[in-house]
Structures are given as C-alpha cells and as structure tokens.
C-alpha cells in the first residue's frame, strides 16, 4: 500500500526544487491548476505548463507532453483525474524528474507502483501549495 513521504521529506523536496512542470495547467485563471501554479510561481518556482490545448500560461511556453520539455524539471505536478494518473506517470518516468506529485484528490495505486518501479518519489492527494506553506519554510 502506498504511503506519501514524511512531512519533513516533502519540505525538503520543495526546498530543493526550482522547476515544476504542471500537467493539466489551464490558462483559465479561475481553475485550481492556474491558482496553485500562479502562487508557486510567486513563491519563486519556474512553472512549466504541460497541456496540448494551450501555447502559454503564466508567461511560460507550454508543452504538449512532458517528454517535449527540453530542460530538466524537479517536480512533475499533476492536475488530472485519478484514472489518468497511470498514463501520466508512464510518461513522467521517461523524463529525469525525480518527483511526481499528484494534487489533492488525485490518487492511484497503479501509478504509485509505476513510479516506485522506476525509482521515482511519488506524492499523491496533497496540495503542493499547502505543503509548501506548512513545511518548506522558504520565508514567503
């Protein structure tokens, strides 16, 4: 059975990271993916939109797929339904990103197994913005 990393480990992940690819990032400022990503950008992270339906979000060029991103990312943050998570993780493990983070309400054991089999850290059903506020202590 899957268990998230400890709160201390989550804080360390967030302190070490600089670039977050956001799968399912919407250009609609009323969507949760946009609100969370905008706040993480404000807190100093580079946000990389991954969504085939947009060309730019939050001033950053968007990519259709994770594997299209031509530079390394530290965290892949997923705003997709739980049933889509295994396919997202299958693509994510084709990148060098060490952490795959599924937002609040997104949970899938199969996805966690795929991530673990490829040596990736998986976080599920946790809001990255909330965890940052609670555990990262970046002074923001």
N, CA, C and O atoms as a GROMACS GRO file, in nm:
protein
  560
    1UNK      N    1   0.085  -0.119   0.000
    1UNK     CA    2   0.000   0.000   0.000
    1UNK      C    3   0.089   0.125   0.000
    1UNK      O    4   0.191   0.130   0.068
    2UNK      N    5   0.047   0.223  -0.076
    2UNK     CA    6   0.122   0.346  -0.092
    2UNK      C    7   0.117   0.434   0.033
    2UNK      O    8   0.015   0.443   0.101
    3UNK      N    9   0.231   0.498   0.061
    3UNK     CA   10   0.238   0.599   0.167
    3UNK      C   11   0.316   0.717   0.113
    3UNK      O   12   0.420   0.700   0.050
    4UNK      N   13   0.266   0.837   0.138
    4UNK     CA   14   0.339   0.957   0.098
    4UNK      C   15   0.467   0.970   0.179
    4UNK      O   16   0.478   0.916   0.289
    5UNK      N   17   0.564   1.041   0.124
    5UNK     CA   18   0.683   1.073   0.204
    5UNK      C   19   0.641   1.149   0.330
    5UNK      O   20   0.532   1.207   0.336
    6UNK      N   21   0.728   1.149   0.430
    6UNK     CA   22   0.700   1.223   0.554
    6UNK      C   23   0.688   1.373   0.525
    6UNK      O   24   0.732   1.422   0.421
    7UNK      N   25   0.628   1.444   0.616
    7UNK     CA   26   0.615   1.589   0.601
    7UNK      C   27   0.753   1.654   0.591
    7UNK      O   28   0.770   1.750   0.516
    8UNK      N   29   0.849   1.603   0.666
    8UNK     CA   30   0.984   1.656   0.659
    8UNK      C   31   1.043   1.634   0.520
    8UNK      O   32   1.108   1.722   0.464
    9UNK      N   33   1.020   1.516   0.464
    9UNK     CA   34   1.071   1.486   0.330
    9UNK      C   35   1.002   1.574   0.225
    9UNK      O   36   1.066   1.620   0.130
   10UNK      N   37   0.873   1.598   0.242
   10UNK     CA   38   0.802   1.687   0.149
   10UNK      C   39   0.861   1.827   0.154
   10UNK      O   40   0.880   1.891   0.051
   11UNK      N   41   0.890   1.874   0.274
   11UNK     CA   42   0.952   2.006   0.288
   11UNK      C   43   1.087   2.011   0.218
   11UNK      O   44   1.120   2.111   0.155
   12UNK      N   45   1.166   1.904   0.231
   12UNK     CA   46   1.297   1.901   0.166
   12UNK      C   47   1.284   1.898   0.014
   12UNK      O   48   1.359   1.965  -0.056
   13UNK      N   49   1.189   1.820  -0.036
   13UNK     CA   50   1.164   1.816  -0.180
   13UNK      C   51   1.135   1.957  -0.231
   13UNK      O   52   1.190   2.000  -0.332
   14UNK      N   53   1.049   2.028  -0.160
   14UNK     CA   54   1.009   2.162  -0.202
   14UNK      C   55   1.122   2.263  -0.187
   14UNK      O   56   1.134   2.355  -0.268
   15UNK      N   57   1.206   2.248  -0.084
   15UNK     CA   58   1.320   2.339  -0.069
   15UNK      C   59   1.424   2.317  -0.178
   15UNK      O   60   1.487   2.412  -0.224
   16UNK      N   61   1.442   2.191  -0.221
   16UNK     CA   62   1.543   2.159  -0.321
   16UNK      C   63   1.499   2.192  -0.463
   16UNK      O   64   1.583   2.218  -0.550
   17UNK      N   65   1.370   2.191  -0.488
   17UNK     CA   66   1.317   2.210  -0.624
   17UNK      C   67   1.322   2.355  -0.667
   17UNK      O   68   1.313   2.447  -0.586
   18UNK      N   69   1.338   2.373  -0.798
   18UNK     CA   70   1.332   2.507  -0.858
   18UNK      C   71   1.233   2.513  -0.974
   18UNK      O   72   1.176   2.618  -1.002
   19UNK      N   73   1.212   2.399  -1.042
   19UNK     CA   74   1.129   2.396  -1.162
   19UNK      C   75   1.020   2.292  -1.146
   19UNK      O   76   1.048   2.177  -1.110
   20UNK      N   77   0.896   2.332  -1.173
   20UNK     CA   78   0.780   2.243  -1.160
   20UNK      C   79   0.706   2.239  -1.293
   20UNK      O   80   0.656   2.341  -1.340
   21UNK      N   81   0.700   2.121  -1.354
   21UNK     CA   82   0.616   2.101  -1.472
   21UNK      C   83   0.476   2.068  -1.423
   21UNK      O   84   0.458   1.982  -1.336
   22UNK      N   85   0.376   2.136  -1.478
   22UNK     CA   86   0.239   2.119  -1.430
   22UNK      C   87   0.154   2.059  -1.541
   22UNK      O   88   0.119   2.126  -1.638
   23UNK      N   89   0.122   1.930  -1.525
   23UNK     CA   90   0.040   1.858  -1.622
   23UNK      C   91  -0.106   1.895  -1.600
   23UNK      O   92  -0.160   1.876  -1.491
   24UNK      N   93  -0.168   1.948  -1.706
   24UNK     CA   94  -0.308   1.988  -1.695
   24UNK      C   95  -0.326   2.132  -1.653
   24UNK      O   96  -0.435   2.172  -1.612
   25UNK      N   97  -0.219   2.212  -1.661
   25UNK     CA   98  -0.229   2.353  -1.624
   25UNK      C   99  -0.320   2.425  -1.722
   25UNK      O  100  -0.295   2.425  -1.843
   26UNK      N  101  -0.423   2.486  -1.669
   26UNK     CA  102  -0.520   2.560  -1.750
   26UNK      C  103  -0.480   2.706  -1.761
   26UNK      O  104  -0.418   2.761  -1.670
   27UNK      N  105  -0.515   2.770  -1.872
   27UNK     CA  106  -0.494   2.913  -1.890
   27UNK      C  107  -0.608   2.993  -1.826
   27UNK      O  108  -0.603   3.116  -1.824
   28UNK      N  109  -0.709   2.926  -1.774
   28UNK     CA  110  -0.823   2.991  -1.711
   28UNK      C  111  -0.787   3.028  -1.567
   28UNK      O  112  -0.764   2.939  -1.485
   29UNK      N  113  -0.781   3.157  -1.535
   29UNK     CA  114  -0.739   3.199  -1.400
   29UNK      C  115  -0.835   3.158  -1.289
   29UNK      O  116  -0.803   3.176  -1.171
   30UNK      N  117  -0.952   3.105  -1.323
   30UNK     CA  118  -1.047   3.058  -1.223
   30UNK      C  119  -1.025   2.910  -1.187
   30UNK      O  120  -1.085   2.860  -1.092
   31UNK      N  121  -0.940   2.841  -1.262
   31UNK     CA  122  -0.917   2.698  -1.237
   31UNK      C  123  -0.813   2.678  -1.127
   31UNK      O  124  -0.721   2.758  -1.112
   32UNK      N  125  -0.831   2.573  -1.052
   32UNK     CA  126  -0.740   2.544  -0.940
   32UNK      C  127  -0.596   2.527  -0.988
   32UNK      O  128  -0.503   2.571  -0.921
   33UNK      N  129  -0.577   2.462  -1.102
   33UNK     CA  130  -0.441   2.442  -1.152
   33UNK      C  131  -0.371   2.576  -1.176
   33UNK      O  132  -0.252   2.590  -1.147
   34UNK      N  133  -0.444   2.673  -1.226
   34UNK     CA  134  -0.388   2.805  -1.251
   34UNK      C  135  -0.357   2.876  -1.119
   34UNK      O  136  -0.249   2.933  -1.102
   35UNK      N  137  -0.452   2.874  -1.027
   35UNK     CA  138  -0.435   2.943  -0.899
   35UNK      C  139  -0.316   2.889  -0.821
   35UNK      O  140  -0.235   2.966  -0.770
   36UNK      N  141  -0.307   2.758  -0.811
   36UNK     CA  142  -0.196   2.696  -0.738
   36UNK      C  143  -0.064   2.725  -0.807
   36UNK      O  144   0.033   2.762  -0.742
   37UNK      N  145  -0.061   2.710  -0.939
   37UNK     CA  146   0.064   2.733  -1.014
   37UNK      C  147   0.108   2.879  -1.007
   37UNK      O  148   0.227   2.907  -0.994
   38UNK      N  149   0.014   2.971  -1.014
   38UNK     CA  150   0.047   3.113  -1.004
   38UNK      C  151   0.108   3.144  -0.868
   38UNK      O  152   0.204   3.221  -0.858
   39UNK      N  153   0.055   3.084  -0.765
   39UNK     CA  154   0.109   3.107  -0.631
   39UNK      C  155   0.248   3.045  -0.617
   39UNK      O  156   0.337   3.106  -0.558
   40UNK      N  157   0.268   2.926  -0.671
   40UNK     CA  158   0.400   2.864  -0.664
   40UNK      C  159   0.501   2.946  -0.744
   40UNK      O  160   0.618   2.957  -0.706
   41UNK      N  161   0.458   3.002  -0.855
   41UNK     CA  162   0.545   3.089  -0.934
   41UNK      C  163   0.581   3.214  -0.851
   41UNK      O  164   0.696   3.256  -0.849
   42UNK      N  165   0.483   3.270  -0.784
   42UNK     CA  166   0.507   3.386  -0.699
   42UNK      C  167   0.607   3.353  -0.588
   42UNK      O  168   0.684   3.439  -0.545
   43UNK      N  169   0.607   3.228  -0.544
   43UNK     CA  170   0.698   3.185  -0.438
   43UNK      C  171   0.838   3.151  -0.490
   43UNK      O  172   0.924   3.108  -0.414
   44UNK      N  173   0.859   3.171  -0.620
   44UNK     CA  174   0.994   3.158  -0.672
   44UNK      C  175   1.022   3.039  -0.762
   44UNK      O  176   1.135   3.023  -0.807
   45UNK      N  177   0.923   2.956  -0.788
   45UNK     CA  178   0.943   2.840  -0.875
   45UNK      C  179   0.920   2.876  -1.021
   45UNK      O  180   0.836   2.960  -1.052
   46UNK      N  181   0.994   2.813  -1.109
   46UNK     CA  182   0.963   2.823  -1.252
   46UNK      C  183   0.855   2.722  -1.280
   46UNK      O  184   0.870   2.603  -1.249
   47UNK      N  185   0.747   2.766  -1.338
   47UNK     CA  186   0.634   2.680  -1.372
   47UNK      C  187   0.638   2.651  -1.521
   47UNK      O  188   0.650   2.742  -1.603
   48UNK      N  189   0.629   2.523  -1.556
   48UNK     CA  190   0.632   2.480  -1.696
   48UNK      C  191   0.496   2.416  -1.728
   48UNK      O  192   0.469   2.305  -1.683
   49UNK      N  193   0.412   2.484  -1.806
   49UNK     CA  194   0.281   2.428  -1.841
   49UNK      C  195   0.294   2.307  -1.933
   49UNK      O  196   0.371   2.309  -2.029
   50UNK      N  197   0.217   2.203  -1.903
   50UNK     CA  198   0.210   2.085  -1.990
   50UNK      C  199   0.062   2.063  -2.020
   50UNK      O  200  -0.014   2.010  -1.938
   51UNK      N  201   0.025   2.105  -2.140
   51UNK     CA  202  -0.115   2.097  -2.182
   51UNK      C  203  -0.119   2.119  -2.333
   51UNK      O  204  -0.080   2.225  -2.380
   52UNK      N  205  -0.165   2.020  -2.410
   52UNK     CA  206  -0.165   2.035  -2.556
   52UNK      C  207  -0.264   2.138  -2.608
   52UNK      O  208  -0.262   2.172  -2.726
   53UNK      N  209  -0.351   2.189  -2.522
   53UNK     CA  210  -0.454   2.284  -2.566
   53UNK      C  211  -0.414   2.431  -2.551
   53UNK      O  212  -0.490   2.520  -2.589
   54UNK      N  213  -0.294   2.457  -2.494
   54UNK     CA  214  -0.252   2.595  -2.475
   54UNK      C  215  -0.110   2.614  -2.528
   54UNK      O  216  -0.036   2.517  -2.544
   55UNK      N  217  -0.073   2.738  -2.557
   55UNK     CA  218   0.062   2.766  -2.604
   55UNK      C  219   0.145   2.838  -2.498
   55UNK      O  220   0.267   2.834  -2.500
   56UNK      N  221   0.077   2.904  -2.404
   56UNK     CA  222   0.146   2.977  -2.298
   56UNK      C  223   0.053   2.994  -2.179
   56UNK      O  224  -0.066   3.019  -2.195
   57UNK      N  225   0.109   2.980  -2.059
   57UNK     CA  226   0.036   3.007  -1.937
   57UNK      C  227   0.134   3.069  -1.838
   57UNK      O  228   0.248   3.024  -1.826
   58UNK      N  229   0.091   3.172  -1.768
   58UNK     CA  230   0.172   3.239  -1.667
   58UNK      C  231   0.306   3.289  -1.723
   58UNK      O  232   0.407   3.292  -1.653
   59UNK      N  233   0.303   3.329  -1.850
   59UNK     CA  234   0.422   3.383  -1.914
   59UNK      C  235   0.525   3.279  -1.955
   59UNK      O  236   0.636   3.315  -1.995
   60UNK      N  237   0.491   3.152  -1.946
   60UNK     CA  238   0.582   3.044  -1.983
   60UNK      C  239   0.526   2.966  -2.102
   60UNK      O  240   0.405   2.941  -2.110
   61UNK      N  241   0.613   2.927  -2.193
   61UNK     CA  242   0.572   2.845  -2.306
   61UNK      C  243   0.520   2.711  -2.257
   61UNK      O  244   0.575   2.652  -2.164
   62UNK      N  245   0.412   2.665  -2.319
   62UNK     CA  246   0.353   2.537  -2.282
   62UNK      C  247   0.404   2.427  -2.374
   62UNK      O  248   0.440   2.452  -2.489
   63UNK      N  249   0.405   2.306  -2.322
   63UNK     CA  250   0.447   2.188  -2.397
   63UNK      C  251   0.330   2.090  -2.400
   63UNK      O  252   0.254   2.080  -2.305
   64UNK      N  253   0.318   2.019  -2.510
   64UNK     CA  254   0.208   1.924  -2.526
   64UNK      C  255   0.228   1.800  -2.438
   64UNK      O  256   0.132   1.743  -2.386
   65UNK      N  257   0.354   1.760  -2.420
   65UNK     CA  258   0.386   1.639  -2.343
   65UNK      C  259   0.506   1.666  -2.253
   65UNK      O  260   0.588   1.753  -2.281
   66UNK      N  261   0.515   1.590  -2.147
   66UNK     CA  262   0.631   1.602  -2.058
   66UNK      C  263   0.761   1.577  -2.133
   66UNK      O  264   0.862   1.644  -2.109
   67UNK      N  265   0.759   1.481  -2.223
   67UNK     CA  266   0.880   1.445  -2.296
   67UNK      C  267   0.921   1.550  -2.398
   67UNK      O  268   1.028   1.540  -2.457
   68UNK      N  269   0.838   1.652  -2.420
   68UNK     CA  270   0.872   1.762  -2.510
   68UNK      C  271   0.954   1.871  -2.441
   68UNK      O  272   1.016   1.954  -2.508
   69UNK      N  273   0.957   1.871  -2.308
   69UNK     CA  274   1.029   1.975  -2.233
   69UNK      C  275   1.178   1.955  -2.255
   69UNK      O  276   1.231   1.848  -2.224
   70UNK      N  277   1.250   2.058  -2.308
   70UNK     CA  278   1.390   2.040  -2.345
   70UNK      C  279   1.492   2.067  -2.233
   70UNK      O  280   1.611   2.080  -2.260
   71UNK      N  281   1.445   2.076  -2.110
   71UNK     CA  282   1.534   2.102  -1.996
   71UNK      C  283   1.481   2.022  -1.877
   71UNK      O  284   1.366   1.979  -1.876
   72UNK      N  285   1.566   2.001  -1.776
   72UNK     CA  286   1.522   1.921  -1.662
   72UNK      C  287   1.422   1.994  -1.573
   72UNK      O  288   1.426   2.117  -1.560
   73UNK      N  289   1.332   1.918  -1.513
   73UNK     CA  290   1.240   1.971  -1.412
   73UNK      C  291   1.259   1.890  -1.284
   73UNK      O  292   1.302   1.774  -1.288
   74UNK      N  293   1.227   1.952  -1.173
   74UNK     CA  294   1.246   1.888  -1.043
   74UNK      C  295   1.123   1.813  -0.995
   74UNK      O  296   1.134   1.708  -0.931
   75UNK      N  297   1.007   1.867  -1.025
   75UNK     CA  298   0.880   1.808  -0.982
   75UNK      C  299   0.784   1.810  -1.100
   75UNK      O  300   0.775   1.909  -1.173
   76UNK      N  301   0.712   1.701  -1.118
   76UNK     CA  302   0.601   1.697  -1.213
   76UNK      C  303   0.475   1.698  -1.128
   76UNK      O  304   0.446   1.602  -1.057
   77UNK      N  305   0.399   1.808  -1.136
   77UNK     CA  306   0.278   1.826  -1.058
   77UNK      C  307   0.158   1.796  -1.148
   77UNK      O  308   0.145   1.854  -1.256
   78UNK      N  309   0.071   1.707  -1.104
   78UNK     CA  310  -0.035   1.656  -1.191
   78UNK      C  311  -0.173   1.705  -1.146
   78UNK      O  312  -0.217   1.678  -1.034
   79UNK      N  313  -0.239   1.775  -1.236
   79UNK     CA  314  -0.378   1.817  -1.219
   79UNK      C  315  -0.462   1.741  -1.321
   79UNK      O  316  -0.514   1.800  -1.416
   80UNK      N  317  -0.475   1.613  -1.302
   80UNK     CA  318  -0.559   1.528  -1.387
   80UNK      C  319  -0.638   1.436  -1.295
   80UNK      O  320  -0.607   1.424  -1.177
   81UNK      N  321  -0.740   1.372  -1.349
   81UNK     CA  322  -0.820   1.279  -1.269
   81UNK      C  323  -0.737   1.157  -1.230
   81UNK      O  324  -0.640   1.122  -1.296
   82UNK      N  325  -0.778   1.094  -1.123
   82UNK     CA  326  -0.706   0.977  -1.070
   82UNK      C  327  -0.689   0.867  -1.174
   82UNK      O  328  -0.584   0.804  -1.180
   83UNK      N  329  -0.790   0.845  -1.256
   83UNK     CA  330  -0.781   0.736  -1.356
   83UNK      C  331  -0.681   0.768  -1.466
   83UNK      O  332  -0.634   0.677  -1.535
   84UNK      N  333  -0.647   0.895  -1.485
   84UNK     CA  334  -0.547   0.932  -1.586
   84UNK      C  335  -0.405   0.925  -1.532
   84UNK      O  336  -0.309   0.931  -1.609
   85UNK      N  337  -0.390   0.912  -1.402
   85UNK     CA  338  -0.258   0.919  -1.341
   85UNK      C  339  -0.160   0.812  -1.388
   85UNK      O  340  -0.043   0.845  -1.410
   86UNK      N  341  -0.199   0.685  -1.405
   86UNK     CA  342  -0.100   0.587  -1.454
   86UNK      C  343  -0.038   0.626  -1.587
   86UNK      O  344   0.083   0.609  -1.605
   87UNK      N  345  -0.116   0.676  -1.680
   87UNK     CA  346  -0.060   0.716  -1.809
   87UNK      C  347   0.034   0.836  -1.794
   87UNK      O  348   0.137   0.842  -1.860
   88UNK      N  349  -0.001   0.929  -1.709
   88UNK     CA  350   0.086   1.044  -1.685
   88UNK      C  351   0.218   0.996  -1.624
   88UNK      O  352   0.325   1.042  -1.665
   89UNK      N  353   0.211   0.906  -1.529
   89UNK     CA  354   0.333   0.854  -1.465
   89UNK      C  355   0.417   0.775  -1.565
   89UNK      O  356   0.540   0.784  -1.562
   90UNK      N  357   0.354   0.699  -1.652
   90UNK     CA  358   0.430   0.627  -1.756
   90UNK      C  359   0.512   0.724  -1.841
   90UNK      O  360   0.625   0.694  -1.879
   91UNK      N  361   0.454   0.838  -1.872
   91UNK     CA  362   0.528   0.938  -1.947
   91UNK      C  363   0.632   1.007  -1.858
   91UNK      O  364   0.744   1.033  -1.902
   92UNK      N  365   0.595   1.035  -1.735
   92UNK     CA  366   0.686   1.105  -1.643
   92UNK      C  367   0.815   1.027  -1.620
   92UNK      O  368   0.921   1.087  -1.608
   93UNK      N  369   0.806   0.896  -1.614
   93UNK     CA  370   0.928   0.817  -1.588
   93UNK      C  371   1.020   0.812  -1.710
   93UNK      O  372   1.131   0.760  -1.702
   94UNK      N  373   0.975   0.865  -1.823
   94UNK     CA  374   1.061   0.879  -1.941
   94UNK      C  375   1.146   1.005  -1.933
   94UNK      O  376   1.233   1.028  -2.017
   95UNK      N  377   1.121   1.088  -1.831
   95UNK     CA  378   1.199   1.210  -1.807
   95UNK      C  379   1.293   1.184  -1.690
   95UNK      O  380   1.289   1.078  -1.629
   96UNK      N  381   1.375   1.282  -1.660
   96UNK     CA  382   1.467   1.270  -1.547
   96UNK      C  383   1.408   1.326  -1.417
   96UNK      O  384   1.477   1.326  -1.314
   97UNK      N  385   1.284   1.372  -1.420
   97UNK     CA  386   1.224   1.431  -1.299
   97UNK      C  387   1.220   1.329  -1.186
   97UNK      O  388   1.166   1.220  -1.204
   98UNK      N  389   1.274   1.364  -1.070
   98UNK     CA  390   1.279   1.268  -0.960
   98UNK      C  391   1.149   1.257  -0.880
   98UNK      O  392   1.130   1.160  -0.807
   99UNK      N  393   1.060   1.356  -0.893
   99UNK     CA  394   0.939   1.360  -0.810
   99UNK      C  395   0.816   1.378  -0.897
   99UNK      O  396   0.813   1.463  -0.986
  100UNK      N  397   0.715   1.296  -0.871
  100UNK     CA  398   0.585   1.308  -0.938
  100UNK      C  399   0.483   1.336  -0.827
  100UNK      O  400   0.470   1.258  -0.733
  101UNK      N  401   0.413   1.446  -0.840
  101UNK     CA  402   0.325   1.495  -0.733
  101UNK      C  403   0.183   1.506  -0.787
  101UNK      O  404   0.158   1.586  -0.878
  102UNK      N  405   0.091   1.429  -0.734
  102UNK     CA  406  -0.049   1.434  -0.774
  102UNK      C  407  -0.126   1.519  -0.674
  102UNK      O  408  -0.119   1.497  -0.553
  103UNK      N  409  -0.198   1.615  -0.726
  103UNK     CA  410  -0.267   1.713  -0.643
  103UNK      C  411  -0.376   1.650  -0.555
  103UNK      O  412  -0.410   1.533  -0.568
  104UNK      N  413  -0.429   1.731  -0.466
  104UNK     CA  414  -0.533   1.692  -0.372
  104UNK      C  415  -0.648   1.623  -0.446
  104UNK      O  416  -0.699   1.676  -0.544
  105UNK      N  417  -0.687   1.507  -0.397
  105UNK     CA  418  -0.796   1.431  -0.458
  105UNK      C  419  -0.752   1.336  -0.568
  105UNK      O  420  -0.834   1.260  -0.619
  106UNK      N  421  -0.624   1.339  -0.605
  106UNK     CA  422  -0.572   1.252  -0.712
  106UNK      C  423  -0.489   1.141  -0.649
  106UNK      O  424  -0.387   1.166  -0.585
  107UNK      N  425  -0.536   1.016  -0.667
  107UNK     CA  426  -0.473   0.901  -0.602
  107UNK      C  427  -0.494   0.778  -0.689
  107UNK      O  428  -0.605   0.752  -0.734
  108UNK      N  429  -0.386   0.702  -0.712
  108UNK     CA  430  -0.398   0.581  -0.792
  108UNK      C  431  -0.281   0.489  -0.757
  108UNK      O  432  -0.165   0.522  -0.782
  109UNK      N  433  -0.312   0.374  -0.700
  109UNK     CA  434  -0.210   0.278  -0.657
  109UNK      C  435  -0.124   0.230  -0.774
  109UNK      O  436  -0.002   0.214  -0.759
  110UNK      N  437  -0.185   0.206  -0.889
  110UNK     CA  438  -0.109   0.161  -1.006
  110UNK      C  439  -0.003   0.264  -1.043
  110UNK      O  440   0.111   0.229  -1.074
  111UNK      N  441  -0.040   0.390  -1.040
  111UNK     CA  442   0.054   0.497  -1.072
  111UNK      C  443   0.171   0.497  -0.973
  111UNK      O  444   0.286   0.514  -1.012
  112UNK      N  445   0.140   0.477  -0.846
  112UNK     CA  446   0.245   0.473  -0.743
  112UNK      C  447   0.340   0.356  -0.767
  112UNK      O  448   0.461   0.369  -0.748
  113UNK      N  449   0.286   0.242  -0.809
  113UNK     CA  450   0.370   0.125  -0.838
  113UNK      C  451   0.463   0.151  -0.956
  113UNK      O  452   0.579   0.111  -0.954
  114UNK      N  453   0.411   0.218  -1.058
  114UNK     CA  454   0.494   0.252  -1.175
  114UNK      C  455   0.608   0.345  -1.133
  114UNK      O  456   0.723   0.325  -1.171
  115UNK      N  457   0.574   0.447  -1.055
  115UNK     CA  458   0.675   0.542  -1.009
  115UNK      C  459   0.782   0.471  -0.926
  115UNK      O  460   0.901   0.492  -0.946
  116UNK      N  461   0.739   0.387  -0.835
  116UNK     CA  462   0.834   0.315  -0.748
  116UNK      C  463   0.923   0.222  -0.830
  116UNK      O  464   1.042   0.212  -0.802
  117UNK      N  465   0.866   0.156  -0.929
  117UNK     CA  466   0.944   0.063  -1.012
  117UNK      C  467   1.053   0.136  -1.090
  117UNK      O  468   1.151   0.075  -1.133
  118UNK      N  469   1.037   0.266  -1.109
  118UNK     CA  470   1.136   0.346  -1.182
  118UNK      C  471   1.216   0.437  -1.089
  118UNK      O  472   1.284   0.528  -1.134
  119UNK      N  473   1.208   0.411  -0.959
  119UNK     CA  474   1.288   0.485  -0.862
  119UNK      C  475   1.249   0.630  -0.843
  119UNK      O  476   1.332   0.712  -0.805
  120UNK      N  477   1.123   0.662  -0.868
  120UNK     CA  478   1.076   0.800  -0.853
  120UNK      C  479   1.002   0.815  -0.721
  120UNK      O  480   0.939   0.722  -0.672
  121UNK      N  481   1.011   0.933  -0.665
  121UNK     CA  482   0.933   0.966  -0.546
  121UNK      C  483   0.794   1.007  -0.591
  121UNK      O  484   0.778   1.090  -0.681
  122UNK      N  485   0.694   0.948  -0.529
  122UNK     CA  486   0.554   0.978  -0.564
  122UNK      C  487   0.488   1.043  -0.444
  122UNK      O  488   0.503   1.000  -0.330
  123UNK      N  489   0.413   1.149  -0.473
  123UNK     CA  490   0.330   1.215  -0.373
  123UNK      C  491   0.189   1.218  -0.431
  123UNK      O  492   0.170   1.256  -0.547
  124UNK      N  493   0.090   1.177  -0.351
  124UNK     CA  494  -0.047   1.178  -0.402
  124UNK      C  495  -0.141   1.239  -0.299
  124UNK      O  496  -0.118   1.233  -0.178
  125UNK      N  497  -0.248   1.298  -0.352
  125UNK     CA  498  -0.355   1.354  -0.269
  125UNK      C  499  -0.303   1.459  -0.172
  125UNK      O  500  -0.346   1.465  -0.057
  126UNK      N  501  -0.211   1.542  -0.220
  126UNK     CA  502  -0.156   1.652  -0.140
  126UNK      C  503  -0.147   1.776  -0.228
  126UNK      O  504  -0.102   1.768  -0.342
  127UNK      N  505  -0.190   1.890  -0.176
  127UNK     CA  506  -0.178   2.015  -0.249
  127UNK      C  507  -0.036   2.069  -0.230
  127UNK      O  508   0.007   2.092  -0.118
  128UNK      N  509   0.033   2.089  -0.339
  128UNK     CA  510   0.172   2.135  -0.333
  128UNK      C  511   0.182   2.273  -0.266
  128UNK      O  512   0.278   2.300  -0.194
  129UNK      N  513   0.084   2.358  -0.290
  129UNK     CA  514   0.085   2.493  -0.230
  129UNK      C  515   0.069   2.484  -0.078
  129UNK      O  516   0.140   2.553  -0.004
  130UNK      N  517  -0.022   2.401  -0.032
  130UNK     CA  518  -0.044   2.385   0.112
  130UNK      C  519   0.078   2.323   0.177
  130UNK      O  520   0.123   2.368   0.283
  131UNK      N  521   0.133   2.218   0.115
  131UNK     CA  522   0.251   2.153   0.172
  131UNK      C  523   0.369   2.251   0.176
  131UNK      O  524   0.448   2.248   0.270
  132UNK      N  525   0.379   2.335   0.076
  132UNK     CA  526   0.484   2.436   0.076
  132UNK      C  527   0.465   2.532   0.193
  132UNK      O  528   0.560   2.564   0.264
  133UNK      N  529   0.343   2.577   0.213
  133UNK     CA  530   0.315   2.670   0.323
  133UNK      C  531   0.346   2.608   0.458
  133UNK      O  532   0.397   2.676   0.547
  134UNK      N  533   0.317   2.480   0.472
  134UNK     CA  534   0.335   2.412   0.601
  134UNK      C  535   0.479   2.369   0.628
  134UNK      O  536   0.525   2.376   0.742
  135UNK      N  537   0.550   2.323   0.525
  135UNK     CA  538   0.676   2.252   0.550
  135UNK      C  539   0.800   2.303   0.480
  135UNK      O  540   0.910   2.262   0.515
  136UNK      N  541   0.787   2.391   0.382
  136UNK     CA  542   0.906   2.429   0.306
  136UNK      C  543   0.984   2.542   0.372
  136UNK      O  544   1.106   2.551   0.353
  137UNK      N  545   0.918   2.627   0.448
  137UNK     CA  546   0.987   2.735   0.520
  137UNK      C  547   1.079   2.817   0.432
  137UNK      O  548   1.194   2.842   0.468
  138UNK      N  549   1.029   2.857   0.319
  138UNK     CA  550   1.110   2.938   0.228
  138UNK      C  551   1.104   3.086   0.264
  138UNK      O  552   1.165   3.170   0.197
  139UNK      N  553   1.030   3.118   0.370
  139UNK     CA  554   1.024   3.256   0.412
  139UNK      C  555   0.928   3.342   0.332
  139UNK      O  556   0.936   3.465   0.337
  140UNK      N  557   0.838   3.279   0.260
  140UNK     CA  558   0.740   3.355   0.181
  140UNK      C  559   0.604   3.342   0.244
  140UNK      O  560   0.507   3.398   0.194
   0.00000   0.00000   0.00000
